[in-house]
Amino acid sequence: MENQVLYDLIIIGGGPAGVTAGIYALRKKLRTLIISKDFQGQMKWAVSVENYPGMPDINGMDLAKKFEDHIKKYGAKIIDDEVIKIDKENQIFELITKKGDRFISLSVIIATGADPRPLEVPGEKEFISKGVTYCTTCDAPFFKDKPVAVIGGGNSGVKAAIELTNYASKVYLLEFQDKLAADELEQERARNNEKIEILTSSALKSIEGGNKVEKITYQDVKSKQKKNLNVEGVFVSVGTQPATSFIKEMVDFNEKDEIVIDPKTCQTKTPGLFSAGDVTDVKYNQIVIAAGEGAKAALSVYDYLRDLNK
C-alpha cells in the first residue's frame, strides 16, 4: 500500500514554513511527504504582502501560488488531509489522518501554523457565514455598499479595514487598546481614508441580528459606556492561536500553547520531531520568518537522519 512507504520526512502543514521545509528536503533528496488540510496556509488570505524580499507589493494569493509552483517543481507529494495523531516507536513515527490513513516516517516537521483566534462574544458563533467572517480576501465583495466593522487594530486588522473600503459604505475599526498596534504606514493609510472610523479603547460585547448580522454592541473601556453600531458585517482580526490539538504528549508548550523548540535546530523535546513557523514559540509571526524556520527545520532533519544512519 502507498501509505506504508517509510518516508524520511513527513511535513504537517502547507504554509510558508511547511513549503520551504519541503523545498529544502526535496533538494536534499529526502523521501518527503506533505500532509496539509489547508495547503498554502493563511498566507493566501493576506490582503497584501509588502515586506517579502524581492516582491515588494504582492497579494497573499499570488505569493502562495509562487510557493506552490516552486515546491511542485521538485515533484512534491502533497496529500489533502489532517493529521489527528502522532506516535513514535523504535525511532519510527506513525501518523494517523482524519480520513483514516496511516503513514510512517523517520522524522516529522510540524508546520501547522495558527488558526484565527475567536472573539468569544455572544453572537459570534451564531452569525458565522451570516455576517461574521475571519477572511477579508474571501468575503469583502459580499459587503458592497454595506456598513461593516473590523475587530482588531494590528496589521491584519488595519489592512482589512483599508481593503474593505473598496466595497463597504462605511468601515468601523475597533481596537481594545488605546492605540492601534499596526505599522505606522498602515495606520496613516487608515487615518487618511474617509470611509474608516477608528474606535480605540473599544471592547466588543455582542453581535446581534435576526437571520444575519444587524448590529454590534461595544463598550468604551474608559467610560464603561455601551454603544451600538448598525453593521451588516463583522470581520474578526484579533490574532491567531497555534494549531496543535493533535499533538500533546510529545512536545512542550509555552503559555500561549505554542510548541517549544530549540531555536538553533527547530527540534522539540522528542528526537526526530521538529516544528517550524507560527505554531512554535519563535517570536514574530511573519511569512519571511516562517519560511526561514522551515528551511532551518529541514536542514536539521537532514543532520538528524545522517546521524541516525551512522
C-alpha positions in Angstrom: 0.0 0.0 0.0 1.1 3.5 -0.8 0.8 4.8 2.7 3.0 2.0 4.1 6.1 3.6 2.5 8.7 4.6 5.1 9.4 8.3 4.5 12.5 10.1 5.5 10.3 13.1 6.4 6.7 13.9 6.7 5.8 17.6 6.9 2.5 18.5 8.5 1.3 21.8 7.1 1.5 23.6 3.8 2.1 27.2 4.7 5.4 29.1 4.2 7.2 27.1 6.8 6.0 23.7 5.5 6.5 24.5 1.9 10.0 25.9 2.4 10.9 22.8 4.5 9.7 20.7 1.7 11.8 22.5 -0.9 14.9 22.1 1.2 14.2 18.4 2.0 13.4 17.5 -1.6 16.6 19.2 -2.8 18.4 17.0 -0.3 16.8 14.0 -1.9 14.9 13.1 1.2 11.8 10.9 0.6 9.3 13.6 1.7 5.5 13.7 2.1 3.5 16.8 2.9 0.1 16.4 4.6 -2.0 19.6 4.8 -5.7 20.3 5.3 -5.2 23.8 4.0 -2.3 23.9 1.6 -0.8 27.4 1.3 -2.0 28.2 4.8 -3.2 31.6 5.9 -0.6 33.3 3.7 -3.1 33.1 0.8 -5.6 35.2 2.6 -3.3 38.1 3.2 -4.8 41.2 1.6 -1.3 42.4 0.7 2.3 41.5 1.4 4.7 44.4 1.2 7.7 43.1 3.2 8.7 39.9 1.4 12.1 40.4 -0.2 12.1 40.6 -3.9 8.3 41.0 -4.1 7.6 44.5 -2.6 3.9 44.5 -3.5 2.1 41.2 -3.9 -1.2 39.8 -2.6 -1.2 36.7 -0.4 -2.9 34.5 -3.1 -0.2 35.3 -5.7 2.6 34.8 -3.2 1.1 31.4 -2.1 0.9 30.4 -5.8 4.6 31.1 -6.3 5.4 29.0 -3.2 3.2 26.1 -4.6 4.8 26.3 -8.1 8.2 26.3 -6.6 7.8 23.1 -4.5 5.9 21.3 -7.3 9.0 21.9 -9.4 10.7 19.2 -7.3 7.9 16.7 -7.6 6.4 17.2 -4.1 3.9 14.7 -2.9 1.1 16.6 -1.2 -1.9 15.0 0.5 -5.1 16.9 1.4 -5.8 15.6 4.8 -5.5 16.4 8.5 -3.2 14.6 10.9 -5.1 13.8 14.1 -2.5 11.6 16.0 1.3 11.1 16.1 3.0 8.2 17.9 6.7 7.1 18.0 8.1 3.6 18.5 11.6 2.4 17.8 12.6 5.6 16.0 9.6 5.4 13.7 6.8 7.9 13.7 3.3 6.8 12.9 0.8 9.4 11.8 -2.9 8.8 11.6 -5.1 11.1 9.5 -8.7 12.2 9.7 -9.5 10.1 6.6 -8.2 7.1 8.5 -4.9 6.6 6.6 -1.6 5.7 8.3 1.8 7.0 7.4 5.2 6.2 8.8 8.4 8.2 8.8 11.8 8.6 10.3 11.2 12.3 11.1 8.4 14.8 11.2 8.2 18.6 10.9 5.0 20.2 12.4 4.3 23.3 10.5 0.6 23.6 11.0 0.6 27.4 11.6 -2.1 29.1 13.5 -5.9 29.4 13.2 -7.8 32.7 13.6 -8.5 33.5 17.2 -12.2 33.8 18.0 -13.7 36.7 19.9 -15.7 34.6 22.3 -18.5 37.1 22.5 -22.3 36.4 22.3 -23.5 36.1 18.7 -20.1 35.3 17.2 -20.7 31.6 16.5 -24.4 32.1 15.7 -23.6 34.5 12.9 -20.6 32.8 11.3 -21.3 32.9 7.5 -24.2 35.2 8.3 -22.1 38.3 8.6 -19.3 37.2 10.8 -16.1 36.3 8.9 -12.4 35.8 9.5 -11.3 36.3 5.9 -11.4 39.7 4.3 -10.0 38.5 1.0 -12.7 35.8 0.7 -15.7 37.8 1.8 -15.2 41.5 1.3 -17.0 41.6 -2.1 -20.2 40.4 -0.4 -20.5 43.6 1.6 -20.6 46.1 -1.3 -22.3 49.3 -0.2 -22.9 48.0 3.3 -21.5 49.2 6.7 -19.1 46.8 8.4 -16.9 46.5 11.5 -13.4 45.2 11.8 -12.3 44.0 15.2 -8.6 44.3 15.8 -6.1 47.1 15.3 -3.0 45.2 14.4 -1.5 45.0 10.9 -4.0 42.4 9.6 -7.0 44.3 11.0 -5.9 47.7 9.7 -5.1 46.2 6.3 -8.5 44.5 6.3 -10.2 47.8 7.0 -8.4 49.5 4.2 -9.2 46.7 1.8 -12.9 46.8 2.8 -13.2 50.5 1.8 -13.1 49.2 -1.8 -16.5 47.6 -1.2 -18.2 48.7 2.1 -20.0 52.0 2.5 -18.5 52.5 6.0 -15.8 50.7 8.0 -15.6 50.9 11.8 -12.2 49.8 13.1 -12.4 48.7 16.7 -9.4 48.2 18.9 -9.4 47.3 22.6 -6.2 49.1 23.5 -5.9 52.9 23.5 -4.0 53.0 20.2 -3.6 50.8 17.1 -0.8 48.3 17.0 -0.3 48.3 13.2 2.8 49.7 11.5 2.8 53.5 11.3 2.5 53.3 7.5 -0.7 51.2 7.7 -2.1 53.5 10.4 -1.5 56.5 8.3 -3.3 54.9 5.3 -6.3 54.1 7.5 -6.5 57.6 9.1 -6.4 59.2 5.6 -9.3 57.1 4.4 -12.6 58.9 4.8 -14.6 55.7 4.9 -12.8 54.4 8.0 -13.7 55.4 11.5 -11.2 54.3 14.2 -12.6 53.5 17.6 -9.8 52.7 20.1 -10.4 51.7 23.8 -13.4 49.8 22.4 -14.3 46.3 23.6 -16.8 44.4 21.5 -19.5 42.9 23.7 -22.0 41.3 21.4 -23.1 40.7 17.8 -26.8 40.8 17.2 -29.4 40.4 14.4 -32.1 38.2 13.1 -31.2 36.0 10.1 -28.0 37.9 9.7 -25.8 40.5 11.5 -27.6 43.8 12.1 -25.6 45.5 14.8 -22.8 45.2 17.3 -22.6 46.4 20.9 -19.3 47.7 22.2 -18.1 49.3 25.4 -15.8 52.2 25.9 -13.0 50.8 28.0 -12.5 54.1 29.9 -16.1 55.4 30.4 -17.7 51.9 30.5 -20.5 53.3 28.3 -22.0 50.9 25.9 -22.8 51.9 22.4 -24.4 50.3 19.3 -23.3 50.3 15.7 -25.5 49.3 12.8 -23.4 47.0 10.6 -24.0 44.0 8.4 -20.6 42.5 8.5 -18.1 41.8 11.3 -14.5 41.0 10.2 -12.6 39.4 13.0 -8.8 40.1 13.1 -7.6 39.6 16.7 -4.7 37.4 16.1 -4.3 33.6 15.9 -3.9 30.5 18.0 -1.5 27.7 17.3 -3.0 24.6 15.6 -1.8 22.0 18.0 -4.8 20.0 19.0 -3.4 16.7 17.6 -0.1 16.8 19.4 0.2 16.9 23.1 2.5 14.5 24.9 5.4 14.6 22.5 6.1 18.3 22.8 6.3 21.1 25.4 4.1 24.2 25.2 4.5 27.7 26.4 1.8 29.8 28.0 0.4 30.7 24.5 0.1 27.0 23.6 3.0 27.4 21.1 5.3 24.4 20.6 8.6 25.0 22.4 11.6 24.3 20.1 15.4 24.6 20.2 15.9 27.9 18.4 19.1 26.5 16.8 17.6 23.4 15.3 13.8 23.7 15.5 13.7 20.3 17.3 11.1 19.6 20.0 11.8 17.6 23.1 11.2 14.4 21.1 14.2 13.4 18.9 13.3 13.4 15.3 10.2 15.6 15.8 10.8 19.2 14.6 8.5 22.2 14.3 8.6 25.5 12.4 6.6 28.6 11.8 3.7 30.3 13.6 2.9 27.1 15.5 6.2 27.5 17.5 7.4 29.8 20.2 9.7 31.7 17.8 9.0 35.4 18.2 7.1 37.3 15.4 4.6 35.8 13.1 5.9 36.8 9.7 5.9 35.0 6.4 9.6 35.5 5.8 10.4 34.3 9.3 8.2 31.2 8.9 10.0 30.4 5.6 13.4 30.7 7.3 12.4 28.5 10.1 11.1 25.9 7.7 14.5 25.9 5.9 16.2 25.5 9.3 14.0 22.6 10.3 14.6 20.7 7.0 18.4 21.2 7.3 18.2 20.0 10.9 16.2 16.9 9.8 18.9 16.1 7.3 21.6 16.2 10.0 19.4 14.1 12.3 18.9 11.4 9.6 22.5 11.4 8.8 23.4 10.8 12.5 20.6 8.2 12.7 22.2 6.2 9.9 25.7 6.2 11.4 
